Amino acid sequence: MDEIAAAWQRERPGTPVSSIGIVTPLWRLAKLLGDDRRRVLGAAGVDTATLDLLSVLRRGGPPYTLSTRELSRRSLITAGAISQRVARAEREGLVVRRPGEGRPRTVLVELTPAGHDLVESTVDQVLGREAELLQSLSPEQQEQLAGLLRLLLKDVQHRLGDDRISHVGED
């Protein structure tokens, strides 16, 4: 990264290059972490989108049921994407859909026992692996980095007028 910044300074004096030392490692880390997460999930037999759906339902607490609108809001993705995820998870027996009570167009999505078991086993594998990958940083350094990244993310979202967050490596 230092070589890249130096080359731009040599070729285009005055070009701002300070971001290279931050943005380039973030892109590289995002790629490495995303690829590793996909490997872990592949070994567990689940994809990122399905785990995200199941995790949102699981974190919602008993009875592990949310409307498709709430799933979309909590997942930070479109209603169409939620519909596709729910349909796929339903085919796999991980969730069931049912109409909402008192609201004709509301669709509720409920975690099945199979979906609950899958998210329980998979989330430990994913979070355990990610904790392992962060071991080179002390708990204090991890906390400091998390705080700085939250601050940077919030500011960049504000500057871009976009408060949505997508998952790395997803279309």
DRENTORMAR-308757 format. One record per residue: residue in one letter; chain; x negated, z negated, y of N, C-alpha, C in turn. Coordinates in pm, 1 decimal, always signed. Atoms other than C-alpha are relative to their C-alpha. Layout:
% residues N
+-----+-------+----------+----------+----------+----------+----------+----------+----------+----------+----------+
| res | chain |      nxx |      nzz |      nyy |     caxx |     cazz |     cayy |      cxx |      czz |      cyy |
+-----+-------+----------+----------+----------+----------+----------+----------+----------+----------+----------+
|   A |     A |        X |        Z |        Y |        X |        Z |        Y |        X |        Z |        Y |
...
+-----+-------+----------+----------+----------+----------+----------+----------+----------+----------+----------+
***
This chain:
% residues 171
+-----+-------+----------+----------+----------+----------+----------+----------+----------+----------+----------+
| res | chain |      nxx |      nzz |      nyy |     caxx |     cazz |     cayy |      cxx |      czz |      cyy |
+-----+-------+----------+----------+----------+----------+----------+----------+----------+----------+----------+
|   M |     A |    -82.2 |     +0.0 |   -119.1 |     +0.0 |     +0.0 |     +0.0 |    -86.2 |     +0.0 |   +124.9 |
|   D |     A |    +91.3 |     +0.0 |   -114.5 |   -286.4 |    -74.5 |   +234.1 |    -58.5 |   +139.1 |    +23.1 |
|   E |     A |    +54.0 |   -136.0 |    -11.3 |   -427.3 |   +269.7 |   +157.6 |   +103.1 |    +94.0 |    +61.3 |
|   I |     A |   -106.2 |    -85.0 |    -55.0 |    -92.6 |   +433.8 |   +235.4 |    +12.9 |    -24.2 |   +150.1 |
|   A |     A |    -12.7 |    +34.3 |   -142.6 |    -64.0 |   +249.0 |   +566.1 |   -120.1 |    +53.2 |    +78.4 |
|   A |     A |   +120.5 |    -47.2 |    -68.4 |   -424.5 |   +332.0 |   +657.6 |     +1.2 |   +152.4 |    +14.3 |
|   A |     A |     -4.1 |   -146.3 |     -6.6 |   -373.4 |   +700.8 |   +574.9 |    +97.7 |    +45.8 |   +108.4 |
|   W |     A |    -94.4 |    -37.2 |   -105.6 |    -65.3 |   +719.1 |   +798.8 |    -57.3 |    -32.1 |   +137.9 |
|   Q |     A |    +61.9 |    +33.8 |   -128.9 |   -253.4 |   +543.3 |  +1078.2 |   -105.8 |   +103.2 |    +36.9 |
|   R |     A |   +103.4 |   -101.0 |    -24.7 |   -538.3 |   +792.2 |  +1042.5 |    +63.5 |   +133.8 |    +38.1 |
|   E |     A |    -60.9 |   -131.6 |    -19.7 |   -310.8 |  +1098.2 |  +1025.4 |    +98.8 |     +3.9 |   +115.2 |
|   R |     A |   -100.6 |     +6.2 |   -106.6 |    -47.1 |   +983.6 |  +1273.6 |    -17.4 |   -131.3 |    +76.2 |
|   P |     A |    +23.7 |   +123.4 |    -74.8 |   -191.2 |   +718.5 |  +1504.4 |   +124.8 |    -39.9 |    +79.1 |
|   G |     A |   -114.7 |    +51.0 |    -72.9 |    +77.9 |   +501.4 |  +1651.9 |   +127.0 |     -7.3 |    -83.9 |
|   T |     A |   -116.6 |     +7.8 |    +87.4 |   +320.6 |   +547.4 |  +1360.8 |    +12.7 |   -143.6 |    -50.5 |
|   P |     A |    -16.3 |   +138.4 |    +48.1 |   +469.0 |   +206.8 |  +1273.2 |    -10.0 |     -4.8 |   -152.3 |
|   V |     A |    +22.8 |     +5.8 |   +144.4 |   +340.8 |   +117.6 |   +925.5 |    +17.4 |   -141.1 |    -58.1 |
|   S |     A |     -8.1 |   +137.6 |    +50.1 |   +402.0 |   -256.0 |   +900.3 |   +105.4 |    -18.1 |   -108.6 |
|   S |     A |   -105.8 |    +12.1 |   +101.4 |   +716.0 |   -202.7 |   +690.9 |    -49.5 |    +36.7 |   -139.8 |
|   I |     A |    +49.0 |    -45.1 |   +130.0 |   +513.3 |    -39.4 |   +411.8 |    -36.9 |   -117.9 |    -89.0 |
|   G |     A |    +41.4 |   +116.9 |    +77.3 |   +374.9 |   -376.7 |   +302.8 |   +115.7 |    -85.7 |    -48.1 |
|   I |     A |   -119.2 |    +75.3 |    +42.4 |   +730.6 |   -513.0 |   +262.9 |    +93.6 |    +89.0 |    -81.0 |
|   V |     A |    -99.5 |    -86.0 |    +63.3 |   +958.0 |   -223.8 |   +174.1 |    -52.2 |    +59.0 |   -131.2 |
|   T |     A |    +53.7 |    -60.1 |   +122.6 |   +728.8 |    -58.0 |    -82.4 |     -1.6 |    -99.4 |   -116.3 |
|   P |     A |     -6.9 |    +94.6 |   +112.6 |   +685.8 |   -374.9 |   -293.5 |   +144.0 |    -34.3 |    -39.7 |
|   L |     A |   -139.6 |    +27.2 |    +34.7 |  +1061.2 |   -441.0 |   -269.6 |    +57.2 |   +111.1 |    -86.9 |
|   W |     A |    -46.7 |   -113.0 |    +81.2 |  +1138.3 |    -91.1 |   -402.4 |    -61.2 |     -6.6 |   -139.4 |
|   R |     A |    +66.3 |     +5.9 |   +130.8 |   +882.0 |   -130.9 |   -680.4 |    +55.4 |   -114.7 |    -84.6 |
|   L |     A |    -58.0 |   +113.8 |    +72.2 |  +1013.3 |   -475.6 |   -774.4 |   +142.1 |    +29.4 |    -45.3 |
|   A |     A |   -137.9 |    -33.4 |    +36.2 |  +1372.7 |   -352.3 |   -770.0 |     +1.2 |    +91.8 |   -122.0 |
|   K |     A |     +7.7 |    -92.5 |   +114.0 |  +1279.5 |    -70.2 |  -1007.1 |    -43.0 |    -73.8 |   -126.1 |
|   L |     A |    +48.8 |    +73.6 |   +116.9 |  +1081.5 |   -296.0 |  -1242.0 |   +104.8 |    -97.9 |    -53.0 |
|   L |     A |    -99.4 |    +98.7 |    +41.9 |  +1346.6 |   -569.3 |  -1246.4 |   +125.3 |    +67.4 |    -55.0 |
|   G |     A |   -115.8 |    -73.2 |    +49.6 |  +1631.2 |   -320.3 |  -1288.8 |    -25.1 |    +58.5 |   -138.4 |
|   D |     A |    +34.4 |    -56.3 |   +130.8 |  +1454.3 |   -145.3 |  -1576.6 |     -7.1 |   -109.1 |   -106.1 |
|   D |     A |    +11.3 |   +109.6 |    +96.0 |  +1376.0 |   -478.0 |  -1744.1 |   +137.8 |    -55.3 |    -35.3 |
|   R |     A |   -135.8 |    +50.4 |    +25.5 |  +1736.2 |   -598.1 |  -1705.0 |    +74.5 |    +95.2 |    -94.1 |
|   R |     A |    -66.1 |    -96.8 |    +87.7 |  +1863.0 |   -276.4 |  -1863.8 |    -52.6 |    -10.2 |   -142.9 |
|   R |     A |    +56.7 |    +16.7 |   +134.8 |  +1623.1 |   -328.2 |  -2158.3 |    +58.4 |   -123.6 |    -67.8 |
|   V |     A |    -55.7 |   +123.5 |    +55.9 |  +1742.4 |   -686.3 |  -2208.7 |   +145.8 |    +20.0 |    -38.0 |
|   L |     A |   -142.0 |    -22.9 |    +27.7 |  +2106.2 |   -580.5 |  -2185.4 |    +19.1 |    +99.2 |   -114.1 |
|   G |     A |     -8.5 |    -96.0 |   +109.8 |  +2049.3 |   -283.0 |  -2415.0 |    -21.2 |    -67.5 |   -134.4 |
|   A |     A |    +25.1 |    +74.6 |   +124.4 |  +1906.8 |   -515.5 |  -2678.1 |   +119.2 |    -88.5 |    -35.8 |
|   A |     A |   -117.9 |    +84.6 |    +22.6 |  +2216.5 |   -733.9 |  -2634.9 |   +125.6 |    +83.1 |    -24.9 |
|   G |     A |   -113.3 |    -88.0 |    +25.7 |  +2445.7 |   -431.2 |  -2667.1 |   +102.9 |     +5.9 |   +111.8 |
|   V |     A |    -92.7 |     -5.0 |   -113.3 |  +2597.0 |   -440.2 |  -2318.6 |    -69.3 |    +69.5 |   +116.7 |
|   D |     A |    +58.0 |    -66.6 |   -116.5 |  +2548.5 |   -236.9 |  -2000.9 |    +18.7 |    -87.2 |   +124.4 |
|   T |     A |     -1.1 |    +77.4 |   -123.8 |  +2497.7 |   -368.4 |  -1647.5 |   +139.7 |    -12.2 |    +58.8 |
|   A |     A |   -133.5 |     +0.9 |    -61.2 |  +2844.6 |   -270.7 |  -1523.6 |    +95.8 |    -90.0 |    -77.3 |
|   T |     A |    -87.7 |    +83.6 |    +81.9 |  +3022.4 |   -439.3 |  -1814.6 |    -35.7 |   -146.3 |    +16.4 |
|   L |     A |    +39.2 |   +139.9 |    -18.6 |  +2818.3 |   -756.6 |  -1780.6 |    +44.1 |    -50.7 |   +136.3 |
|   D |     A |    -43.9 |    +39.8 |   -132.9 |  +2897.1 |   -763.5 |  -1409.1 |   +148.5 |    -35.3 |     -1.5 |
|   L |     A |   -144.3 |    +25.6 |     +8.8 |  +3270.9 |   -740.1 |  -1479.8 |    +27.8 |   -130.4 |    -74.6 |
|   L |     A |    -22.5 |   +120.6 |    +80.0 |  +3260.3 |  -1006.9 |  -1750.5 |    -49.3 |   -125.4 |    +72.3 |
|   S |     A |    +56.3 |   +114.1 |    -73.2 |  +3043.6 |  -1234.0 |  -1535.8 |    +90.5 |    -44.4 |   +114.5 |
|   V |     A |    -91.7 |    +34.9 |   -109.1 |  +3283.5 |  -1216.1 |  -1241.1 |   +119.9 |    -75.2 |    -55.3 |
|   L |     A |   -113.2 |    +69.9 |    +62.2 |  +3570.5 |  -1313.2 |  -1469.4 |    -41.0 |   -139.8 |    -46.7 |
|   R |     A |    +46.2 |   +129.7 |    +53.0 |  +3367.4 |  -1594.0 |  -1631.9 |    -25.3 |    -99.7 |   +112.5 |
|   R |     A |    +28.6 |    +90.0 |   -112.1 |  +3250.9 |  -1738.1 |  -1298.9 |   +127.3 |    -44.1 |    +71.4 |
|   G |     A |   -127.3 |    +35.9 |    -62.0 |  +3614.8 |  -1743.0 |  -1185.0 |    +61.0 |   -126.6 |    -58.3 |
|   G |     A |    -51.0 |   +120.9 |    +65.2 |  +3679.2 |  -2032.4 |  -1423.5 |   +130.0 |    +26.5 |    -74.1 |
|   P |     A |   -123.1 |    -15.7 |    +78.6 |  +3974.2 |  -2089.3 |  -1655.7 |   +116.6 |    +34.3 |    +90.9 |
|   P |     A |    -15.2 |    -67.3 |   +130.0 |  +4191.4 |  -1902.0 |  -1734.0 |    -78.2 |   +130.7 |    -11.1 |
|   Y |     A |    +84.7 |   -119.1 |     +3.8 |  +3924.9 |  -1633.1 |  -1669.1 |    +82.1 |   +127.2 |    +20.3 |
|   T |     A |    -89.0 |   -110.6 |    -33.2 |  +4182.8 |  -1400.7 |  -1515.4 |     -3.0 |    +24.3 |   +149.9 |
|   L |     A |     -2.0 |    -38.4 |   -140.9 |  +4163.8 |  -1211.7 |  -1186.5 |    +73.8 |   +131.9 |    +14.8 |
|   S |     A |    -62.3 |   -129.1 |    -28.4 |  +4353.2 |   -927.7 |  -1025.6 |   -110.1 |   +104.5 |    +17.0 |
|   T |     A |    +98.2 |   -106.3 |    -19.7 |  +4182.3 |   -591.0 |  -1007.7 |    -48.8 |     +2.2 |   +144.8 |
|   R |     A |    +40.4 |     +5.5 |   -141.4 |  +4180.5 |   -628.0 |   -629.2 |   -106.8 |   -108.4 |    +20.8 |
|   E |     A |    +96.8 |   +108.8 |    -14.2 |  +3997.6 |   -962.0 |   -654.0 |   -130.2 |    +34.6 |    -72.5 |
|   L |     A |   +120.7 |    -43.9 |    +70.6 |  +3755.5 |   -818.9 |   -910.8 |    -81.0 |    +96.1 |    +87.2 |
|   S |     A |    +66.8 |    -95.3 |    -88.1 |  +3676.4 |   -535.5 |   -671.0 |    -68.7 |    -72.5 |   +115.2 |
|   R |     A |    +56.5 |    +75.0 |   -112.2 |  +3621.7 |   -777.7 |   -383.6 |   -122.4 |    -80.1 |    -43.7 |
|   R |     A |   +110.7 |    +84.3 |    +46.1 |  +3397.3 |  -1011.0 |   -585.2 |   -116.9 |    +80.2 |    -55.4 |
|   S |     A |   +106.4 |    -84.9 |    +55.7 |  +3202.5 |   -728.2 |   -747.5 |    -65.1 |    +88.3 |   +105.0 |
|   L |     A |    +51.0 |    -82.1 |   -109.6 |  +3150.4 |   -548.9 |   -416.0 |     -5.7 |   +147.2 |    -37.2 |
|   I |     A |    -10.4 |   -141.3 |    +34.9 |  +3255.4 |   -214.8 |   -564.0 |   +143.5 |    +46.1 |    +22.8 |
|   T |     A |   -130.7 |    -56.0 |    -30.5 |  +3550.9 |    +17.5 |   -517.7 |   +102.1 |    -31.0 |   -109.4 |
|   A |     A |   -108.6 |    +20.1 |    +95.9 |  +3888.8 |    -19.7 |   -686.1 |    -11.1 |   +101.0 |   -114.3 |
|   G |     A |    +16.3 |   -101.2 |   +103.7 |  +3821.3 |   +304.3 |   -874.4 |   -107.4 |    -38.1 |   -100.6 |
|   A |     A |   +108.0 |    +42.1 |    +90.0 |  +3495.1 |   +171.0 |  -1014.6 |    +45.3 |   -117.0 |    -87.1 |
|   I |     A |    -52.7 |   +113.1 |    +78.0 |  +3668.4 |   -151.6 |  -1120.8 |    +91.8 |    +51.8 |   -108.7 |
|   S |     A |    -93.3 |    -56.3 |    +97.5 |  +3939.4 |    +50.9 |  -1293.1 |    -75.0 |    +59.2 |   -119.4 |
|   Q |     A |    +80.5 |    -58.7 |   +107.4 |  +3675.9 |   +241.1 |  -1492.9 |    -65.5 |   -108.7 |    -85.2 |
|   R |     A |    +64.5 |   +109.1 |    +73.2 |  +3490.8 |    -77.9 |  -1585.7 |    +99.8 |    -74.0 |    -87.9 |
|   V |     A |   -101.9 |    +72.6 |    +74.7 |  +3809.9 |   -251.8 |  -1692.0 |    +45.2 |    +82.1 |   -120.3 |
|   A |     A |    -44.0 |    -86.0 |   +110.2 |  +3921.0 |    +45.9 |  -1903.2 |   -102.9 |     -0.3 |   -113.1 |
|   R |     A |   +106.4 |     -0.4 |   +101.5 |  +3585.4 |    +57.0 |  -2082.9 |     -6.3 |   -134.5 |    -71.8 |
|   A |     A |     +5.6 |   +133.5 |    +61.1 |  +3578.0 |   -321.0 |  -2140.9 |   +123.8 |    -26.3 |    -85.1 |
|   E |     A |   -123.4 |    +17.6 |    +77.9 |  +3938.7 |   -311.7 |  -2262.5 |    -11.3 |    +75.0 |   -133.1 |
|   R |     A |    +20.4 |    -76.0 |   +124.5 |  +3853.1 |    -38.8 |  -2517.3 |    -91.9 |    -74.8 |    -96.6 |
|   E |     A |    +94.9 |    +75.0 |    +82.6 |  +3571.0 |   -264.3 |  -2640.3 |    +53.3 |   -137.1 |    -40.4 |
|   G |     A |    -61.4 |   +127.5 |    +37.3 |  +3807.8 |   -560.9 |  -2674.6 |    -53.9 |   -119.2 |    +76.7 |
|   L |     A |    +62.2 |   +107.0 |    -77.8 |  +3630.9 |   -763.3 |  -2404.5 |    +93.7 |    -58.0 |   +104.9 |
|   V |     A |   -100.7 |    +44.1 |    -97.1 |  +3924.1 |   -787.8 |  -2160.2 |   +135.0 |    +57.3 |    -41.3 |
|   V |     A |   -134.5 |    -57.1 |    +12.5 |  +4299.1 |   -732.2 |  -2159.9 |    +60.0 |     +8.1 |   +139.0 |
|   R |     A |    -71.4 |    -16.7 |   -126.3 |  +4514.0 |   -605.7 |  -1875.4 |   +145.6 |    -36.6 |    -21.9 |
|   R |     A |   -143.4 |    +27.2 |     +2.7 |  +4862.1 |   -725.3 |  -1794.5 |    +52.6 |     +3.8 |   +142.1 |
|   P |     A |    -57.2 |     -5.1 |   -135.5 |  +5101.0 |   -691.9 |  -1501.8 |     +2.2 |   -138.5 |    +62.7 |
|   G |     A |     -7.7 |   +126.5 |    -73.5 |  +5093.7 |   -958.1 |  -1234.3 |   +144.7 |    -44.2 |    +13.3 |
|   E |     A |   -135.5 |    +53.5 |    -12.0 |  +5394.7 |  -1184.2 |  -1208.1 |    +45.5 |     +3.7 |   +145.1 |
|   G |     A |    -56.3 |     -1.9 |   -134.2 |  +5615.9 |  -1123.0 |   -906.3 |    -53.8 |   +107.2 |    +91.6 |
|   R |     A |    +56.6 |   -109.0 |    -81.0 |  +5404.3 |   -834.1 |   -777.8 |    -10.3 |   +122.4 |    -89.5 |
|   P |     A |    -10.7 |   -112.4 |    +93.2 |  +5491.6 |   -504.0 |   -940.4 |   -127.1 |    +83.5 |    -16.8 |
|   R |     A |   +118.7 |    -85.9 |    +11.1 |  +5165.8 |   -319.7 |   -865.1 |   -127.7 |    -78.5 |    -30.4 |
|   T |     A |   +118.2 |    +81.0 |    +28.6 |  +4930.1 |   -609.6 |   -933.9 |    -33.7 |     +6.3 |   -148.7 |
|   V |     A |    +47.9 |     -0.7 |   +137.8 |  +4721.7 |   -580.1 |  -1248.7 |    -97.5 |   -115.3 |    -14.5 |
|   L |     A |    +88.9 |   +111.8 |    +29.2 |  +4558.7 |   -890.8 |  -1393.1 |    -90.5 |    +37.6 |   -116.4 |
|   V |     A |    +97.4 |    -26.1 |   +105.4 |  +4246.4 |   -871.5 |  -1608.2 |    -46.4 |   -134.7 |    -52.6 |
|   E |     A |    +34.9 |   +127.5 |    +62.7 |  +4173.0 |  -1149.3 |  -1854.2 |   -112.4 |    +19.8 |   -101.3 |
|   L |     A |   +110.9 |     -0.4 |    +93.8 |  +3856.5 |  -1220.9 |  -2048.4 |    +52.7 |    -37.4 |   -138.6 |
|   T |     A |    -39.2 |    +32.3 |   +137.2 |  +3914.5 |  -1212.7 |  -2425.4 |   -104.1 |    -94.9 |    -59.6 |
|   P |     A |   +102.2 |    +82.4 |    +65.5 |  +3737.8 |  -1451.0 |  -2664.5 |   -129.0 |    +78.5 |    -27.8 |
|   A |     A |   +120.0 |    -81.4 |    +24.8 |  +3501.4 |  -1164.7 |  -2757.4 |    -78.1 |    +22.3 |   +129.5 |
|   G |     A |    +65.0 |    -17.8 |   -129.4 |  +3429.0 |  -1099.5 |  -2389.1 |    -67.3 |   -128.2 |    +45.5 |
|   H |     A |    +56.0 |   +130.7 |    -35.4 |  +3372.5 |  -1470.7 |  -2329.1 |   -128.2 |    -25.6 |    -78.4 |
|   D |     A |   +119.3 |    +20.8 |    +83.1 |  +3128.1 |  -1491.7 |  -2621.0 |   -115.2 |    +88.8 |    +44.8 |
|   L |     A |   +104.7 |    -93.1 |    -41.7 |  +2940.0 |  -1183.3 |  -2503.0 |    -64.7 |    -43.5 |   +130.9 |
|   V |     A |    +57.7 |    +41.1 |   -128.4 |  +2897.4 |  -1304.9 |  -2146.1 |    -77.8 |   -130.3 |    -15.6 |
|   E |     A |    +70.9 |   +127.0 |    +20.2 |  +2796.4 |  -1652.6 |  -2263.6 |   -139.4 |    +22.7 |    -57.3 |
|   S |     A |   +130.7 |    -22.4 |    +61.2 |  +2515.5 |  -1521.3 |  -2481.5 |    -89.8 |    +86.6 |    +87.5 |
|   T |     A |    +79.4 |    -94.9 |    -76.0 |  +2403.5 |  -1241.3 |  -2251.5 |    -52.9 |    -57.2 |   +130.1 |
|   V |     A |    +44.2 |    +51.7 |   -129.4 |  +2387.3 |  -1427.2 |  -1921.8 |   -122.3 |    -90.5 |    -17.3 |
|   D |     A |   +117.9 |    +83.7 |    +24.7 |  +2141.2 |  -1677.2 |  -2071.8 |   -124.2 |    +85.6 |    -23.6 |
|   Q |     A |   +113.7 |    -88.9 |    +24.3 |  +1920.0 |  -1392.3 |  -2192.1 |    -50.4 |    +61.3 |   +129.7 |
|   V |     A |    +38.0 |    -67.0 |   -125.1 |  +1923.6 |  -1215.0 |  -1854.7 |    -64.0 |    -98.7 |    +97.1 |
|   L |     A |    +52.7 |    +95.5 |    -98.6 |  +1874.9 |  -1520.4 |  -1634.2 |   -127.0 |    -67.8 |    -49.8 |
|   G |     A |   +123.3 |    +56.9 |    +56.2 |  +1616.2 |  -1668.0 |  -1870.5 |   -117.0 |    +94.7 |    +17.6 |
|   R |     A |   +105.7 |    -99.7 |    -15.5 |  +1417.0 |  -1346.2 |  -1863.3 |    -43.2 |    +10.5 |   +146.0 |
|   E |     A |    +35.0 |    -10.6 |   -141.4 |  +1436.1 |  -1324.1 |  -1484.3 |    -75.9 |   -123.6 |    +47.9 |
|   A |     A |    +74.3 |   +122.4 |    -35.4 |  +1323.9 |  -1686.8 |  -1450.2 |   -143.3 |     +9.2 |    -51.0 |
|   E |     A |   +133.4 |    -18.7 |    +58.0 |  +1031.0 |  -1604.3 |  -1678.7 |    -84.5 |    +92.9 |    +88.0 |
|   L |     A |    +73.7 |    -95.2 |    -82.3 |   +933.9 |  -1309.5 |  -1457.2 |    -39.3 |    -57.6 |   +135.7 |
|   L |     A |    +30.3 |    +62.0 |   -129.9 |   +931.0 |  -1534.2 |  -1148.3 |    -93.0 |   -121.2 |    -11.6 |
|   Q |     A |    +79.7 |   +120.1 |    +21.7 |   +709.6 |  -1805.5 |  -1300.7 |   -129.9 |     -6.4 |    +79.1 |
|   S |     A |   +125.3 |     +4.0 |    -76.5 |   +405.3 |  -1702.6 |  -1098.4 |    +21.2 |    -64.4 |   +136.9 |
|   L |     A |    -30.8 |    +67.2 |   -126.2 |   +582.5 |  -1845.9 |   -792.0 |    +44.8 |   -142.7 |    -28.7 |
|   S |     A |    -43.2 |   +139.5 |    +14.6 |   +623.0 |  -2221.8 |   -755.5 |   +148.0 |     -9.0 |    +38.2 |
|   P |     A |   -139.7 |    +16.4 |    -42.4 |   +977.8 |  -2355.0 |   -715.2 |    +15.0 |     +5.6 |   +152.5 |
|   E |     A |     -5.4 |     -2.9 |   -146.5 |   +904.0 |  -2401.7 |   -345.0 |    -14.7 |   +143.0 |    +52.1 |
|   Q |     A |    +18.5 |   -138.9 |    -41.2 |   +778.6 |  -2043.9 |   -310.3 |   +124.4 |    +83.9 |    -32.4 |
|   Q |     A |   -122.2 |    -71.5 |    +36.8 |  +1084.9 |  -1914.1 |   -495.0 |   +111.6 |    -29.1 |   +100.4 |
|   E |     A |   -102.8 |    +38.3 |    -97.4 |  +1312.3 |  -2106.8 |   -259.1 |    -27.0 |    +65.4 |   +135.5 |
|   Q |     A |    +36.7 |    -61.6 |   -127.6 |  +1123.5 |  -1979.6 |    +46.1 |    +26.7 |   +150.5 |     -3.3 |
|   L |     A |    -21.5 |   -144.3 |    +11.8 |  +1131.7 |  -1618.8 |    -77.2 |   +149.5 |    +31.4 |     -2.4 |
|   A |     A |   -145.6 |    -22.1 |     +6.3 |  +1503.9 |  -1642.2 |   -159.4 |    +61.2 |    -11.3 |   +139.7 |
|   G |     A |    -51.3 |    +17.1 |   -135.9 |  +1573.2 |  -1769.0 |   +192.4 |    -36.1 |   +116.9 |    +90.3 |
|   L |     A |    +43.1 |   -114.0 |    -81.6 |  +1369.6 |  -1492.3 |   +355.8 |    +74.0 |   +127.4 |    -39.0 |
|   L |     A |    -72.5 |   -119.5 |    +44.3 |  +1536.5 |  -1225.2 |   +142.3 |   +146.2 |     -3.9 |    +43.0 |
|   R |     A |   -138.4 |    +12.2 |    -49.0 |  +1884.5 |  -1358.9 |   +229.0 |     +7.5 |    +35.6 |   +148.1 |
|   L |     A |     +5.2 |    -27.0 |   -143.4 |  +1791.7 |  -1349.3 |   +598.1 |    -18.9 |   +149.5 |    +26.6 |
|   L |     A |    +26.5 |   -142.4 |    -17.4 |  +1652.2 |   -995.9 |   +572.0 |   +120.8 |    +83.4 |    -41.3 |
|   L |     A |   -116.2 |    -73.9 |    +46.6 |  +1949.4 |   -869.6 |   +370.0 |   +113.7 |     -7.7 |   +100.9 |
|   K |     A |   -109.1 |    +17.3 |    -97.3 |  +2200.6 |  -1013.8 |   +616.9 |    -26.8 |    +82.7 |   +125.9 |
|   D |     A |    +32.4 |    -73.7 |   -122.0 |  +2018.3 |   -861.2 |   +913.2 |     +6.6 |   +151.1 |    -22.1 |
|   V |     A |     -3.1 |   -143.6 |    +27.3 |  +1974.7 |   -518.3 |   +753.0 |   +144.5 |    +46.0 |    -18.2 |
|   Q |     A |   -141.6 |    -35.8 |    +14.9 |  +2342.7 |   -514.4 |   +650.4 |    +67.0 |     +9.3 |   +137.2 |
|   H |     A |    -58.1 |     -1.7 |   -134.8 |  +2437.8 |   -598.9 |  +1009.1 |    -45.4 |   +124.4 |    +76.5 |
|   R |     A |    +54.0 |   -115.0 |    -72.9 |  +2209.3 |   -330.4 |  +1154.2 |    +56.6 |   +132.0 |    -51.3 |
|   L |     A |    -52.3 |   -123.0 |    +60.1 |  +2346.1 |    -69.2 |   +912.5 |   +152.2 |     +4.2 |     -0.6 |
|   G |     A |   -146.1 |     +5.6 |     +1.6 |  +2706.5 |   -182.9 |   +948.0 |    +56.6 |     +9.9 |   -140.1 |
|   D |     A |    -39.8 |    -11.7 |   +140.3 |  +2732.8 |   -217.2 |   +570.3 |    -22.3 |   -133.2 |    -68.5 |
|   D |     A |    +15.4 |   +129.4 |    +65.6 |  +2804.9 |   -549.0 |   +403.7 |    +21.6 |     +8.5 |   -150.5 |
|   R |     A |    -12.4 |    -17.1 |   +144.1 |  +2846.5 |   -398.9 |    +58.1 |   -137.8 |    -11.8 |    -62.8 |
|   I |     A |   +124.8 |     +6.9 |    +74.4 |  +2581.5 |   -460.0 |   -203.4 |    +24.3 |    +73.0 |   -130.8 |
|   S |     A |    -12.4 |    -67.1 |   +128.4 |  +2534.8 |   -224.5 |   -494.0 |   -110.8 |    -49.2 |    -91.1 |
|   H |     A |    +98.6 |    +43.3 |    +96.8 |  +2341.0 |   -287.4 |   -808.8 |   -110.1 |   +103.6 |    -10.5 |
|   V |     A |   +115.7 |    -87.7 |     +9.5 |  +1994.2 |   -142.0 |   -836.8 |    +12.2 |    +86.3 |   -124.9 |
|   G |     A |     +1.5 |    -90.7 |   +113.2 |  +1983.1 |   +162.2 |  -1057.3 |   +135.8 |    +52.8 |    -39.2 |
|   E |     A |   -133.3 |    -50.6 |    +31.0 |  +2357.6 |   +227.3 |  -1058.4 |    +35.7 |   +109.8 |    +97.0 |
|   D |     A |    -46.3 |   -107.8 |    -87.3 |  +2519.8 |   +538.6 |   -921.9 |   +116.6 |    -44.9 |    +82.8 |
+-----+-------+----------+----------+----------+----------+----------+----------+----------+----------+----------+
***
